[in-house]
Amino acid sequence: MGRMFGTDGVRGIANSELTAQLAYNLGRAGAYVLTEGAHKPKILVGMDTRISGHMLESALVAGILSVGAEAVCVGVIPTPAVAYLTRKYGLDAGVVISASHNPVEYNGIKFFNNKGYKLSDELEDKIQSVIENNFEGVPSPIGGDLGRKIIEDSALEDYIDFLKATIDVDFKGMKIALDCANGASYEAAVETFRSLGAEVVVINNDPDGININKNCGSTHPEELMEYVVKKGCDLGLAFDGDADRCLAVDEKGNLINGDFIMAICGKYLKEQGKLNKNVVVVTVMSNLGLDIALNKEGINTVKTKVGDRYVLEEMVNEGYVLGGEQSGHVIFLEHNTTGDGILTGLQLTSIVKKSGKNLSELASIMKELPQVLVNAKVPNDKKDIHEVDEEIIKEIKKIEETLHGVGRVLIRPSGTEPLVRVMLEGENQEEIDKMAHSLAKLIEEKANI
């Protein structure tokens, strides 16, 4: 059996790959591994709005109760709320049933430890090995020692109170558009912004279990971009299905992605003396324009592999407070242990309010460099050819010299397909387009000899 856990928990098509049986097994093994030694352990369970959530929640909870643990169920709630509430309520672990920005047929199960962090690979492997060893040594209590399901009605309210406490300004006089992706933010986001005094207009906040992420939210912000202009809003915010991501739209209808959000928030935090070590953590996929913008402000960037878990790891290890991805997955470590879309939207909106500037003006801190991505088909055993083949190495060096330091070459092997992705950034779209295609062709030729 391959590794069950991916970079973001266990994911798959619900009722086909991610079955009720697997959810039961994960609940049972997860409760056992995460709460060893805890007296009557308690585990928080939340989910997004997709139809398969009910089936998976029932099975997962049954698994948790079968080892004598308690399941504290909070219903539909953003993923970052599960991380926060697990800490706030002093519980032993948290689980969220969600496939984030993926289409409705997918679902996922993701665990958090008692401090609200995603699990280490070692713990995930331990959960998998309990399942593979047929639950050897795992108790099956009877009578009064079985677990109990508890419904926690105040969870959403507690999370909203936490969100509001992360800023020190209200939004009176502001008109804000929200796109809730028919997902987990449909109540939390609207309630939070309204209670801070904003005039809130909303789209895609009518989940029916099937319309989550469908042509809406942070993966499809086009509707919001038009809506902000049509309704004369100060700004718009688009979340994904589980509300751990946020993209913004300025008053002119321009998309403000995660790189721009980090530039704006990084500059603001530095001015407040709150940007520890004057560093923002980004992935290798962040636009070079972000580096240039932050550099001008005296802020350094530290780069990690693609994936929010690597960003978080670096932040925790080094004590950095701000990091994230272009996709709008931004982590404010002072406030929460994972990317939090509503929290990100609040921080950005509060900077707009306090500065008295339009979002478009704040975003002008950064100029995005044109980017080209070309796939080169290579056999799986040749994915490192760009690091060993002299001719390819020479060609990359030549391209970098041509770009005069205002641009770069990035080559990333695909984790799932027999190809490498060739990315170029530079000032001239036409020029980098040519260079990227010719480099990809050279890699293909040399790798398939």
N, C-alpha and C positions, 0 to 999 in steps of 0.2 A: 504494500500500500504506500502511495506517495505521501508527501506532507499534506495534512488536512488543512492546516492554517495557512492563509496567504498573508500579504502585507497588512491586511485589515480584517482579521478574523476569518471565519469560515464562510465562503460565498458560493452561491450556485443557483441554478434554476429551482425555485421552490416546488416541492412535491415530485421532483425528478432527481436532481442531484442533492439538494438540501431537503431531505425527507423528514417526516414527523419522527421516524425512528432515530435518525441522526440527531435531531434536536433533543430528543429524550436522552440519548447517550451523552450528548454534550452537557446537558443540565446535570445529569447524574455524576459524570466524571469531573466536570468543572467544580461542582459544589464540594465534592470530596477533596480534590487537590487544593482548591483555594482556601478551604476552611479547616484544614487538618489541625486538630488540637483546639479549635474554637468550640466553646460551649453553645449548643443550639445556634449554629451559625445563621446569619441573615444575609440574603442576597437580593439586591434591587433588580427589578426587571422592567424595562421600558421598550417601546417599539415605535416605528414610523407608521404611516397610514396605509401601507399596501395590504391587499386583501389576504395574502398568505400569512400575515402577522398573527392572526387569531389562531390558526392551526399550529403554527410553530410555537407560539407562546404557551398554549395548552400543553404541548408535548414537553417543552423545556421545563416548565414549572413542575410537571409531573416528575421529571427526572430529579429536580432539585429536592422535592418533598420526599422522594423515595429513599434518600440517604439521611433523612431526619433534619434537613436544613429548612429554614423558612424562606418563602419567596415574598418579597415586598413588591407588589405590582403597582406601577404608576401609569399604565396605559400609554397613550400616544404622547410622546415627549421627545424633544431634540436629543441627539446622541450626547452632546456636551452636558446636557442636564443630568444624564445618568452618571457621568464622571463626577460632576459637582455634588449631586445629592448623595451618592455613595459616601463621600467624605463627610458631608454635613450631618447625615443621620448616623454616622459612626458604624456603617455596615461592613461586612467582611469582604464583599465583592459586589460588582454590578455587571449586568448583561444588557446589551441592546440588540434588538432584532431589527436589522435594517440593512439595505444594500445601497445606502447613501444616494449617489447621483445616478445609479443604474436604472434601467427600465423595470416596469412592474413585475415581469415574470421572475426576476432575480430577488433573492433575499439573502440575508447574512446573519450570523450570530457572532457578536464581539464581546469579549470579557474585559472588565477593568478590575484592577486590584483594589484593596481597601483605601489606597491613597488617590484613586481616580486615574491611574495611569494604565495604558494598554499593557498587556502581559508581555513578558520577555519570551524569546523563542524557547528558552529552556522550559518555562512553565507550560507553554502551549504544547510542546513535545511530550511533557509529562501527562497532560490531559489525554493526548492522542494515545499514549502507550497504555493508559488505564483501559481505554476502549478496546484497543487491539488485544490486550490480555484478558478480555472478557470479564472485566470488573473484579479480578481476583483480589480478595481481601477487602473489597468495598462492602460496608455494612448494609443490610436490608432490615432496618428496625421494624418492629410491629407495635400494635397497641398505641399507647400514649406517646411513644418515642418517634412516631412519624412526624414529618414536617407539616407546617400549616401555611396556607396562602393568606396574605394580608393585603387589603387594598388601601393604598395611601392616597387619600383624596386631596391633600394639601400640597402635593408635589409640585404641580405647575405654578401655584402661587408662590411657593418657596423659591423656585428657580427665578421667577420674574422679579421678586424682591432682591435676589442676589444680583441680577443683571443691572437693575436700576442703581444699586449701590456702587457700581463700578465707575460711574460718572458723577460729576458735581455741578451739573447744569441741567436746566429743563429745555424743552424744544418748543416752547410757546412761540407762536408766530411763524413756525416752519410748516411747510407742506411737503409731506414725504410719501412716496409711492413704494409699496412693498409687493414683491412677487414671491409668494410662499411655496411655489412649486407643487401645490396640492399635497404638501408633505407635513412633516412634524412641526413646522414653525407656524402652522395656520392659526393657532390660538396665541401661542407665546409671543410671537413677534408683534402681532397687531395690538395685543393688550399692553405690551411693554411700551411701545412708541406712543400709543394713545394716552396712557396714564402719565407720560412725561409731558403732555400738553401739545403734542404735534397734531396737526390736521393730517389724518392718515387716509390714503386711498389705496385700495388693495385689488390685486388681481391674483387668480389661481390660488384661492384659499377656500375651495369647496371640494375637499377630497371625497372621492366615492370608492376608494380602495383600488381603483384601476387607473386613475389619471395622474398619479404621482410622476413628476419629472417629464410629463408628456408635452413636448414643445413648449416648455416653460422653465422657470427657475434659472439657476446660475449656468446650466449647460445650454440653455436657449434664451438668452436675455433680449432677443430682438423685440418682442412684444413690449417689454418694459421700457426699452429705449424710446419707442414711439409714444408710449403712454405718459412718460414723464413730461415730454414736450407738450403733448395734447392737453394735459391737466395743469400745466404751468407749475410743476413741482420744483422745489429747491434741489431735490435729488431723489434717486430711486435706489432700492436695495433688493438684490435677487439672491435667494437662498436655494440650497439644493434640498433633496428629499428628506435628509435627516438633520438639516440646518447646521452642519459643521463647516459649511463654506458660505462665503458672501462675496458677491461682486457688486460694484456700485455703478450708477449711471449719473453723470453730471446734468446740470440744468439744461444743457444744450442737446442732451440725448446721446452723448458719447459714453462708451463703455470704459469704466475705470477698473482694470483687473487687479489681481492680488499684488503685482509688482508696484503699481501706483499707490495702492493702499499702504503697503509697507514703507514706501518712500515718504508719504505724508505723515504716517504715524511715527516713523523713525525720527524724522526731523522734529516733530512736536515733542516726543519723549526726551530727545536730547536737550531741547530748549528748557524743558522742565527739570533737567538733571536726573531723569529717571531711566535713561538708556544705559544699563550697566555695561561698562567697558566700551561704550560707543560702538556696539556691534549689532548688526541685524543678520540673522541666520537665514540663508536662502538655499535653494537647490541649484544644481548645475543648469537647469532649464530656465532659470530666471533671466530676463532680458539684460543684456549688457548695459542698456540704458539705465537700469536701476543702480548698477555699480557706479556708473559715472555720476548720477544724481547724488547718491549718498556720499560719494567721495568728496564732492564739492562742499558738502555740509560737515565734513570732518568725521564721517561715519564709515567704518569698515564693514565689509561683508565677509561672512564665513560660509563656504559652500559645502553642501552635503550631496549625497546621492539623491535621486528622485524618490519622494515618499515622505509623508509628514512624520512618520515614525523616526526617520533619520534626523529630521530637523529637530524634533523634540529631544531626541537622545543627546544631540550636541548642546542644546539649550540647557538641559538639566545638568549635564556633565560640567559645563563651563560657567553656569550661572547667568546666561544671557536671558533677556526678558521678552524679546520680540523676534519672531521668525515665521516663515511660511512659504507658500507656493503661489505661483502665478494664477492657479485655479481658484484662488480666494480662500484657501485653507490657511488661515492666519492664527498664530498662537500668541496670546498675551499671557505669559507664564505667571505674571503677578496675580492674575485673576482666575485662570483655569488651566487644567492639565492637558487640554486637547484643543484643537481648532474649534472655534465657537462662532458661528455665523452671526447670530444676533448680537453677541458681545462685540464682534468686529464692526458691525453696522453702527452700534451705539458709540464706540470710540471715534469712528470716522465722523459721524454726525455731530458729536460734541466738539470736535476740532473745527468743523465748519461754523458752528454756532459761536464758539468763543473767538474765532479769528475775525468774524464779520466778513469773510471772503466767500465767494462762490466756490463750489467744488472744482469747477473747471480751472479757476485761478490757482487753487492749491495743487491741482494735478499737473500744472505747467512746470513744476519742479523737475519733472522727468520727461525726457524725449525717448520714445521707444524706437530702437533701431530695427530696421527691416530684418526679417528672419526667414530662412528657407530651410525646409526639411525634406530630404530625399532618402528613400529607402534603397539600400543596396542588397540584393539577394546573395547570401553567402551560405555555405554549408555550416552546420552547427559547430563543427570542430575548427572552423576558420574565423570565428568571430573576433579573434584578437589580431587578425592579420595587419591591421593598421598600426599595431604596436611593434611588429617584427619585420615587416617587409620594407627594405631600404628605400625602394622607389616611392612607395606610398608615404613614408615618413618625410622624405625629401619634398614631395608635392605639398604636404600639409604645411611644412615650414615655409615654402614659397608663397602659399596663399596667405599665411599669417603676416609675412613681410609686406605683401601687397596691401593688406588692410591697415597698415601703419598704426597698429595698436587700437584702432577704433573698429573693432570687430573680432571675431574669433571662430575657430573651428571646433566643433564638439562631435565626437563619434560615440554613439551608445549602442551596444549590442542589445537586441531584443531579448527579453526573458522568455518569450513564448514562441517566437517564430524564427525560421532560419534567415535572419537578415540583421543588418546593422543600420542604424539611423544616422544619416550624415546631416548635421545642422550647421549652417553658417549664419553669422550675423555680420552686418556691415552697414555702411551709410547708403550704398547704392544697390537698390533691389535687383536691377538687371545684371549688374556685375556679379553679385553673390549667387544669383540664380545659375548663371553659366558655370561658375566655379564649383558649386555644389553638385551639379549634374555631372560635370567632367570628373570630379573626385569620386563620386559614387560609381561611375562607369569603370574607372581605373580599379577600384576595390573589387568590383564584381569580376572583372577580367582576371585579376591576379588570384582571386580566391577560388575561381572555378577552372583553373588550369588542369 
